[in-house]
């Protein structure tokens, strides 16, 4: 018999609208009979990637891999203007799945460059979104961790902008640091509001439980940040990619309450599967006996329509 009595899924989880829209656009193009490719993985989730592959939607890393005249879906992270120009020059049908929030970042960067600011970009090097942003401001100073910040030169006019999934606290701290680096500082807050709300709801759940299970891809920066936030708030957290990552009941030894959250590429239905797996291997006798019902109740309490995995061909919860 296990010890888990209660399992709670954080609200406002599930695939974010930007990723969902990119997935939908790929599905629509393919359902129309078009040879459809995604430029880079459209989502950091192996299950969703496998589903797209099964539908005949092929992932490519370079435009040279795509035959002229076929459809190419730009993922939510966005790309550089140079990539878009090359795609159009080759006669590819470009389907822009760039998140509207990221598109706004591109516009803000272009204006800052035009206005002559020295731009500081807070972001993870080589992250797809950051690569796309640098395409609009190739001379921007890219920094990530605090130990990088001392290398930022002093300038008269500076502007700060950020990768959308960077932690709000880090962005605020860097803004305060830059005050001492320039005479005029312009701060454009481009932290995604979905990211902020997800972090708030995750922290709220973490404060009520003994253990947090964070579900998301190993390459997902926002998932790693959720794990870190749980731990900062004093709650033990374990990050997994899917329900298959839970196999040892010892992980839940003496734990009565468990919380579950997921990154922006994790379908909320995946969280239900994780809840069911926890109930099956670590629940009390009563919880194990109704594992499916417990998981469904946790999902129902957390789910909202706008955070469904996709608006195309909806499937019932498993």
C-alpha positions in Angstrom: 0.0 0.0 0.0 1.2 3.5 -0.9 0.9 6.7 1.1 -0.4 9.2 -1.5 -3.9 10.4 -0.6 -4.3 13.5 -2.8 -3.1 14.5 -6.3 -3.5 18.0 -7.6 -2.8 19.4 -11.1 -1.9 23.1 -11.4 -4.4 25.3 -13.2 -3.5 27.1 -16.4 -1.3 24.3 -17.6 -1.3 22.5 -20.9 0.2 23.5 -24.3 0.4 27.3 -24.6 -1.6 29.0 -27.3 1.5 29.9 -29.4 2.6 26.3 -29.7 -1.0 25.1 -30.2 -1.5 27.5 -33.1 1.7 26.3 -34.8 0.6 22.7 -34.4 -2.9 23.5 -35.8 -1.4 25.3 -38.8 0.7 22.2 -39.6 -2.3 19.9 -39.3 -4.5 22.2 -41.5 -1.8 22.3 -44.2 -1.4 18.5 -44.2 -5.1 17.8 -44.1 -5.4 20.0 -47.3 -3.2 17.5 -49.0 0.0 19.6 -49.0 3.4 18.2 -48.5 4.1 19.8 -45.1 7.3 20.3 -43.2 8.2 22.0 -39.9 11.4 24.0 -39.7 12.8 22.6 -36.5 10.6 20.7 -33.9 7.4 22.7 -33.6 7.1 21.5 -29.9 9.3 20.1 -27.2 7.2 17.0 -26.7 8.0 13.6 -28.1 4.4 12.4 -28.1 3.2 15.4 -30.1 6.2 15.2 -32.4 5.4 11.5 -33.0 1.7 12.4 -33.8 2.8 15.0 -36.4 5.1 12.5 -37.9 2.3 9.9 -38.1 0.2 12.4 -40.0 3.0 12.8 -42.6 4.3 16.1 -41.3 8.1 16.0 -41.6 10.5 17.9 -39.4 13.6 19.4 -41.1 16.4 21.4 -39.7 17.4 23.2 -42.9 15.5 24.7 -45.8 17.8 22.9 -48.2 16.0 19.6 -47.1 12.7 20.9 -48.5 11.7 20.6 -52.2 10.5 23.7 -54.0 6.8 24.3 -53.8 6.1 22.5 -50.6 4.8 24.0 -47.4 7.1 24.9 -44.5 5.6 25.7 -41.1 7.6 28.2 -39.0 7.4 27.1 -35.3 6.2 29.3 -32.5 9.8 30.4 -31.6 10.1 32.3 -34.9 13.0 32.6 -37.3 15.3 35.3 -38.6 14.2 37.6 -41.5 17.0 36.0 -43.6 15.4 32.5 -43.2 12.0 33.9 -44.4 13.6 35.6 -47.4 15.4 32.4 -48.4 12.2 30.4 -48.1 10.3 32.8 -50.3 13.2 32.9 -52.8 13.0 29.2 -53.1 9.3 29.2 -53.9 8.3 27.5 -50.6 4.9 28.1 -49.1 5.7 29.7 -45.8 3.1 29.1 -43.1 4.0 31.4 -40.3 3.4 29.7 -36.9 5.4 32.3 -35.0 3.8 33.0 -31.6 2.1 36.4 -31.7 4.0 37.4 -28.6 7.3 36.6 -30.3 6.2 38.5 -33.3 5.7 41.5 -31.1 9.2 41.0 -29.7 10.5 41.2 -33.3 8.7 44.5 -33.9 10.0 46.0 -30.6 13.6 45.0 -31.5 13.4 46.5 -35.0 12.2 49.8 -33.5 15.0 49.8 -30.9 17.6 49.2 -33.6 16.1 52.0 -35.7 16.1 54.4 -32.6 19.9 53.7 -32.1 19.8 52.0 -28.7 22.6 49.7 -27.6 20.5 46.5 -27.0 20.9 44.0 -24.2 19.1 40.8 -24.8 18.5 38.4 -21.9 18.3 34.9 -23.3 19.7 31.4 -23.6 22.4 31.2 -26.2 21.4 29.0 -29.2 17.8 28.8 -28.1 15.6 29.0 -31.3 13.7 32.0 -30.1 17.0 33.8 -29.3 18.5 33.0 -32.6 15.4 34.5 -34.3 15.6 37.6 -32.1 19.3 38.2 -33.0 18.3 38.2 -36.6 16.5 41.5 -36.0 19.4 42.9 -33.9 22.6 41.1 -34.8 24.7 43.5 -32.7 22.7 43.0 -29.5 24.6 42.1 -26.4 23.4 38.6 -25.4 23.6 37.7 -21.7 22.2 34.9 -19.7 23.4 34.1 -16.2 24.4 36.8 -13.7 28.1 36.1 -14.0 27.8 37.3 -17.7 26.4 40.7 -16.7 29.7 42.3 -15.6 30.9 42.1 -19.3 28.1 44.5 -20.4 29.9 47.8 -21.5 28.8 51.2 -20.3 26.8 53.1 -22.9 24.9 56.4 -22.9 21.6 54.8 -24.3 20.7 51.2 -23.7 17.5 49.1 -24.1 16.7 45.8 -22.4 14.5 43.1 -24.0 14.2 39.4 -23.1 13.5 36.0 -24.5 9.8 35.4 -23.6 10.3 32.4 -21.3 13.1 33.9 -19.1 12.2 34.1 -15.4 10.6 37.4 -14.5 12.8 37.8 -11.5 16.0 37.6 -13.6 14.7 40.2 -16.0 13.8 42.5 -13.2 17.3 42.0 -11.6 19.1 42.7 -14.9 17.0 45.9 -15.4 18.1 47.1 -12.0 21.7 46.2 -12.8 21.7 48.1 -16.1 20.7 51.4 -14.4 24.3 51.7 -13.3 25.6 51.0 -16.9 24.0 53.8 -18.8 22.4 57.3 -18.7 19.2 56.4 -20.5 17.6 52.9 -20.1 14.6 51.7 -22.0 13.0 48.5 -20.7 10.7 46.5 -22.9 9.0 43.8 -20.8 8.6 40.8 -23.2 8.3 38.1 -20.6 5.3 36.0 -21.9 2.2 36.5 -19.6 1.4 32.8 -20.1 4.7 31.9 -18.6 4.2 34.2 -15.7 0.7 32.8 -14.9 1.9 29.2 -15.2 4.7 30.0 -12.7 2.3 31.6 -10.3 -0.1 28.6 -10.4 2.8 26.2 -10.0 4.1 28.0 -7.0 0.6 28.1 -5.5 0.3 24.3 -5.8 3.8 23.7 -4.6 3.1 25.4 -1.3 0.2 23.1 -0.6 1.9 19.7 -1.4 4.9 17.6 -0.2 6.2 16.7 -3.7 5.9 18.3 -7.1 6.1 16.3 -10.4 7.1 18.7 -13.3 6.3 17.3 -16.7 8.2 18.5 -19.8 10.9 17.9 -22.3 14.5 17.9 -21.2 15.2 20.7 -23.7 12.5 22.9 -22.4 13.8 26.0 -20.6 10.5 26.9 -19.1 10.0 23.4 -17.7 13.4 23.6 -15.9 12.4 26.9 -14.5 9.2 25.5 -13.0 11.3 22.8 -11.3 13.6 25.4 -9.9 10.8 27.6 -8.6 9.2 24.6 -6.8 12.5 23.9 -5.0 13.1 27.6 -4.2 9.7 27.5 -2.4 10.9 24.6 -0.3 9.1 21.8 -2.1 10.9 18.8 -3.4 10.5 18.6 -7.2 11.1 15.9 -9.8 11.1 16.6 -13.5 10.0 13.9 -16.0 9.1 13.8 -19.7 6.0 11.6 -19.4 4.2 9.1 -17.2 6.8 6.6 -18.3 9.3 8.4 -16.1 7.5 7.2 -13.0 8.4 3.6 -12.1 9.7 3.6 -8.6 7.1 3.8 -5.7 10.0 4.7 -3.4 9.9 8.2 -4.9 6.6 8.8 -3.0 7.6 7.2 0.3 5.7 8.8 3.2 4.3 11.4 0.7 0.6 12.1 1.2 0.1 15.1 -1.2 1.5 15.4 -4.7 1.2 18.3 -7.1 1.7 18.1 -10.9 2.5 20.9 -13.4 3.8 21.0 -16.9 5.8 23.1 -19.3 4.3 25.1 -22.2 4.8 22.1 -24.6 3.2 19.6 -22.4 -0.4 18.6 -23.2 -2.7 18.8 -20.2 -3.9 15.3 -21.0 -0.3 14.1 -20.3 -0.7 15.4 -16.8 -3.8 13.2 -16.3 -1.7 10.2 -17.3 0.9 11.2 -14.8 -1.7 11.6 -12.1 -3.1 8.1 -12.9 0.3 6.5 -12.8 1.1 8.1 -9.4 -2.3 6.9 -8.0 -1.6 3.3 -9.3 1.9 2.8 -7.9 1.9 5.1 -4.8 -1.7 5.7 -3.7 -3.4 4.4 -0.6 -5.6 1.4 -1.2 -8.6 3.7 -1.8 -6.7 5.8 -4.3 -5.3 2.8 -6.1 -8.8 1.3 -6.4 -10.0 4.5 -8.2 -6.9 5.6 -9.9 -8.6 6.6 -13.2 -11.3 8.5 -11.3 -8.8 10.3 -9.2 -6.8 11.4 -12.2 -9.9 12.5 -14.1 -11.1 14.6 -11.2 -7.6 16.3 -10.9 -7.7 17.0 -14.6 -11.3 18.4 -14.6 -10.4 20.7 -11.7 -7.5 22.1 -13.6 -8.6 22.1 -17.3 -9.9 25.1 -19.1 -11.0 25.1 -22.7 -8.4 27.6 -24.0 -5.6 25.3 -22.8 -6.6 22.2 -24.7 -3.8 20.6 -26.6 -5.2 21.7 -30.0 -8.4 23.0 -31.6 -8.1 20.6 -34.5 -9.7 17.1 -34.3 -10.2 17.2 -30.5 -10.0 13.8 -28.9 -11.7 12.8 -25.6 -9.5 12.7 -22.6 -7.8 9.3 -22.3 
